[in-house]
Amino acid sequence: MTIDTRSEELLDLYALADSLPAACRPNHRTVRQWIHCGVGGVRLECVRVGARLFSTREAVDRFSVRISEAADRARQERYAKKLATTRSTAATTEGAPS
């Protein structure tokens, strides 16, 4: 999804970082890293106006949801892989002569 500049308030990276809850308030450089590098393959949406980057609180909300979904998928894949390995090891052990 992209930022809807007509309905979402654009904030520069300093203002966006300051608008987040104090318990998890990132530095503006962290917000820039979310835009450029992302987290777990998920990048924060932004728009460039001239030389400045802007994003929105709604974009941060969408970013957080996508990061959580990606982490859940990765956790499920790790669990499935571990379960498959455990089952194949158990099957091999059961079939071995005593």
C-alpha positions as CSV (number, residue, x, y, z in Angstrom):
1,M,0.0,0.0,0.0
2,T,1.2,3.5,-0.6
3,I,0.8,6.8,1.3
4,D,-2.4,8.7,0.5
5,T,-1.2,12.3,0.6
6,R,-4.7,13.6,0.6
7,S,-5.9,11.8,3.7
8,E,-2.7,11.2,5.7
9,E,-0.6,13.9,7.4
10,L,2.9,14.0,6.1
11,L,5.6,14.3,8.8
12,D,9.3,14.7,8.3
13,L,11.4,12.1,9.9
14,Y,12.1,14.1,13.1
15,A,8.5,14.9,13.7
16,L,7.5,11.3,12.9
17,A,10.0,9.9,15.4
18,D,8.8,12.4,18.0
19,S,5.1,11.5,17.4
20,L,5.7,7.8,18.4
21,P,5.1,6.7,22.0
22,A,7.8,7.5,24.4
23,A,8.3,3.9,25.4
24,C,9.5,3.0,21.9
25,R,10.5,6.4,20.4
26,P,13.2,5.8,17.8
27,N,15.8,8.2,16.7
28,H,15.1,9.9,13.3
29,R,18.1,8.0,11.9
30,T,16.3,4.7,12.8
31,V,13.2,5.9,10.9
32,R,15.5,6.7,7.9
33,Q,16.9,3.1,8.2
34,W,13.4,1.7,8.2
35,I,12.8,3.5,4.9
36,H,16.1,2.6,3.2
37,C,16.9,-0.9,4.6
38,G,13.7,-2.0,6.3
39,V,13.3,-4.7,9.0
40,G,13.1,-8.3,8.0
41,G,12.5,-7.4,4.4
42,V,9.7,-4.9,5.2
43,R,10.3,-1.2,4.4
44,L,8.5,1.9,5.8
45,E,6.6,3.7,3.1
46,C,7.7,7.3,2.4
47,V,7.3,10.1,-0.1
48,R,10.1,12.4,-1.2
49,V,9.4,16.1,-1.6
50,G,12.4,17.8,-3.1
51,A,15.3,16.5,-1.1
52,R,13.3,15.6,2.1
53,L,11.7,12.4,3.1
54,F,8.2,12.3,4.7
55,S,6.1,9.5,6.1
56,T,2.9,9.2,8.2
57,R,1.7,7.6,11.4
58,E,-0.6,5.4,9.3
59,A,2.4,4.2,7.3
60,V,4.2,3.3,10.6
61,D,1.1,1.4,11.7
62,R,1.1,-0.6,8.4
63,F,4.8,-1.1,8.8
64,S,4.4,-2.5,12.3
65,V,1.6,-4.9,11.2
66,R,3.7,-6.2,8.2
67,I,6.8,-6.7,10.4
68,S,4.7,-8.7,12.9
69,E,3.2,-10.8,10.1
70,A,6.6,-11.5,8.6
71,A,8.0,-12.5,12.1
72,D,5.0,-14.8,12.6
73,R,5.5,-16.5,9.2
74,A,9.2,-16.9,9.9
75,R,8.5,-18.4,13.3
76,Q,5.9,-20.8,11.8
77,E,8.4,-21.9,9.1
78,R,11.1,-22.5,11.7
79,Y,8.7,-24.6,13.8
80,A,7.6,-26.6,10.8
81,K,11.2,-27.3,9.8
82,K,12.1,-28.3,13.3
83,L,9.1,-30.5,13.6
84,A,9.9,-32.2,10.2
85,T,13.5,-32.8,11.4
86,T,12.3,-34.2,14.7
87,R,9.8,-36.6,13.0
88,S,12.4,-37.8,10.5
89,T,14.9,-38.4,13.2
90,A,12.3,-40.3,15.3
91,A,11.3,-42.4,12.3
92,T,14.9,-43.3,11.6
93,T,15.5,-44.2,15.3
94,E,12.4,-46.4,15.4
95,G,13.4,-48.4,12.4
96,A,16.9,-49.1,13.6
97,P,17.7,-52.6,14.9
98,S,18.3,-53.0,18.7
